[in-house]
Amino acid sequence: MIDGAVRAGTGVSRRAFVGTAAATVAGTALAGPARATEREEAARHRRPKSPKRADVIVVGAGTAGLVAANKIAAAGRSVLVLEARGRVGGRIKNWRCGMPPACDCGQLLAPHHIKARALAKTLGIGLYPQHAVATGAGNDVVYVEGQRFETPAGGPLGTRAFGPIVSDGGIPLRELDSMAATVPPAAPWEAPRAAEWDAQTVETWKQQNALTPNSRFLIDFLISVAGACDASDISLLHFLAYLARLGDGKHGTDEILDFIFLGDYVHGGLQQMPNLLAKRLGRQVKLKSPARRIVQGHGHVRVESDTFSVIAKQAIVATAPALNALIDFEPALRGLRAQLIERGRLDWHAETCARLPAGVELAYDGLVLDVEVATL
């Protein structure tokens, strides 16, 4: 799923639309202090003396950043997009897996992803429903530690009813939704109980409030989908802020379940969306250009990359929150905002693609989620 952006400069705000949630997160390797210093020194020598200029600089060429950049360009303003990777799309990626045109590995658009669906239509990208959702036919097949289970499509594993059933009445989920309703989506650190909730992980809350193995399983499942991490790796406030951004902010857990069980696939894979958005911007997108430092002051903002810097009136940081911790902000982010970033880790890996054994045919469409049982 796509997180909200940090704002730098004045007068620019953006609320990121909710995008896909089942995602693969690329790890970031940190060099040792001496090697990092040598690299930074070499980068300074390579950086041109005269910085580039734009009205707005966008950090991150995921779908959220590219949508923002396209809107800025459409308004007649100059914009540059810096992307650390050699491709656009962020946590959205297609794989070539032998089944044309591409495998998007379980990346879905949920019924409530209204903005994302409208964008897909504008870009000429087609959607199609999961076979079981469209027809009510067939069975859901689940493998757990080598054992095969079947549940009729439309049954507990195929609808949002799965949540309340497995969580013994859904009490923990309703409590999470109730707490999320008190969190301001754009400023979660201003929630009345922000300090208390940020001082504990979701795992801590789960152990105290989810009283059965089934209810604890479901909370772990929601975290794996929404945060791509373990419940022990994310603060309770960070997760509640995520729920607060979904739909009306009061039924976030339902929306996560709808995403998995009722979401639509994309013809040709979801990465078409960021690819087409980037194509509209052309040379305004700079790949392999990670933002290292963002400096605000004197009515402008300067963003420094390895090979160049950009001076702009405003900047939008549209990366995953955990990646913001790799950027040197000057002045520093407010304490609670910086702490929230540090507590939102994105280092867990969910494999949603599978190589089928020889002789096995995949009928209609397939959704494979391979997750460690210990994690769930």
C-alpha positions, 0 to 999 in steps of 0.5 A: 500500500502507498503511504502519505508524503512528508511535506517540505517547504510551505503551502504544498500538501498531498494525501496519498491515495490508498494503493496496493498492499501486497508488496515486495520491499527492496532492502537497503544496504548500508556501507560502513562509516569509512566507506560511506564517507568516501562515497559521499566525498566522491559524490560531492566532487561529481555534483555540478556546482550549478544546481538544477531548478524547479518549482517542485521536487518530488522524492520517490517515483512510486505511484503516489509521487508520480501522480503528484508530479503529473498534477503539478505539471498539469497545473503549469509548474515545473517539476523534477522527480528523484528515484533511487532505483533504476525503475519507477513503481516503488513497491509495485513491480511486474515479473516475467514468469512465463505467462503473458503478458506478465505476473504482478504477483498478487497486486490487487485493487480493492473495491474501495480504491476509488482513486486508483481505479479511476486512474487505471481507467484514465490510463486505459488499464483494464481490470478483471475480477478474481474468478471465485468473486466473479462466479462464486464457483470453485474452491479456495485451496490453502496449504499450511505446512504441507497440508491441503485444505479446501473452502468453498468460494464465497465461504469464510475464506472468501468474504469479509465474514472470514474476519469476525469468524476467525477472530471469535466475534471480531472484538480485537478488530472493532477495537482497532478500528475504534482507536484508529477513528481517533487518529488524524490521518495526516498528523497521527502524532497529534492523536490524544493517545499518540505517545502511549500508542507509539511506545508499544508495538502491535505485538504488545497490544495483541498479546494484551487484547487478543485472547485466543490463538485465532484472533492473534492469527488474524491480527498478524495476517492484517499486519502482514498485508498492510505493513509487510512486516511482523507485528513486533516491528511496527508501533501501534500508532503507526498501524492505527494511522494506516487504518485511519487512512483507509475509506472513512477511517472507521472500518480499516480492518474490513477494507484490508480483508476486502482488498485480499478477498474481493480485489481485482487483478490488472490486465498486464500487471499493475506496474503499467500504472507507474510506467505510464505516469512516468512516460508522461513526465519524460526527462522530468523523472531522474532514475538512480538518483537517491535523495540524500539530504533535504535542506529548507530555508530562505523561502526554498528547499534544496534536495541533494542527490549523489550527482546533482542537487535541485533547488525548488520552492517546495518538495514532496517526499513520497517514499515509504516512511521507513525510507525517510529515515535514510534522508538527512533533513535540515532542520530535522523533522519534529521529534514525534514525526521522526520517531514514527518513521523509525518505528515503521519498519519495512523489512519483511518479505511476502512472496506472492508468486509461485512456480507451479510443478510440471504438469499442473495447470493453473485454471482461471486465475491464481492467488498464492500467498506463501507466508511463514507460519511462525509469522502469522 
